[in-house]
Amino acid sequence: MKIRLIAMSMATALMLGACASTKTEEVATAAPPPPPPGAVPGSVAADRDGDGIVDGYYSADGIYHPNLPPAPPPPPPPPTRRGERG
């Protein structure tokens, strides 16, 4: 009786082990980081003046795209018509 019980448990373990080994896990690949602000996707950074700061980007067709300078701050609001209260 013990031999049947051992044989049944071994056969069950073998069958469950075969089912578990057929599943393969997909390897997740990391997505490339997004381009920095002002970059053209799929391009190469360019430092034209050699100061170590990226000045623009070359696209795949070889065209240079300069980084746009940041917009100036908005002007201050105009003074009120009432004047200053004291």
C-alpha positions in Angstrom: 0.0 0.0 0.0 2.8 2.4 0.8 4.4 1.8 -2.6 1.2 2.8 -4.4 1.0 5.9 -2.4 4.6 6.9 -3.1 4.2 6.0 -6.8 1.0 8.1 -7.0 2.6 11.1 -5.3 5.7 10.9 -7.5 3.6 10.6 -10.7 1.5 13.6 -9.5 4.6 15.7 -8.8 6.1 14.7 -12.2 2.9 15.8 -14.0 2.7 19.1 -12.2 6.4 19.7 -12.7 6.0 19.2 -16.5 3.1 21.7 -16.6 5.1 24.3 -14.7 8.2 24.0 -16.9 6.3 24.6 -20.2 5.5 28.2 -19.2 8.2 30.7 -20.2 8.5 34.1 -18.7 8.9 37.0 -21.1 11.9 39.1 -20.4 11.0 42.7 -19.9 13.2 45.2 -21.8 13.6 48.7 -20.5 12.2 51.4 -22.8 14.7 54.0 -23.9 14.5 57.2 -21.9 12.5 60.0 -23.4 14.6 62.8 -25.2 15.3 65.9 -23.0 13.2 69.0 -23.5 13.8 70.6 -26.9 15.1 67.4 -28.5 13.8 65.9 -31.7 12.9 62.2 -31.1 15.3 59.9 -32.8 18.1 62.4 -33.0 21.7 62.8 -31.8 22.8 65.6 -29.4 25.2 68.3 -30.7 27.6 70.6 -28.8 28.7 73.0 -31.5 30.7 75.4 -29.4 32.4 72.8 -27.2 31.3 74.2 -23.8 29.8 70.9 -22.7 26.2 72.0 -22.9 24.0 70.5 -25.6 23.2 73.3 -28.1 20.9 71.3 -30.4 20.3 68.0 -32.1 21.0 66.4 -35.5 18.0 64.4 -36.8 18.4 61.1 -38.7 18.5 63.0 -42.0 21.4 65.2 -40.9 19.5 68.4 -40.3 20.6 70.5 -37.3 17.8 71.6 -34.9 18.9 74.2 -32.4 17.4 74.2 -28.9 15.1 77.2 -28.5 16.1 79.6 -25.7 13.6 79.8 -22.8 10.9 82.4 -23.2 11.4 85.7 -21.2 9.3 86.2 -18.1 6.1 88.1 -18.6 6.1 91.8 -17.9 5.0 93.0 -14.4 1.4 93.9 -14.0 0.6 97.6 -14.6 0.0 99.8 -11.5 -3.5 100.1 -10.3 -5.5 103.3 -11.0 -6.3 103.9 -7.3 -2.7 104.3 -6.3 -1.0 103.1 -3.2 -3.0 102.8 0.1 -1.2 103.7 3.3 
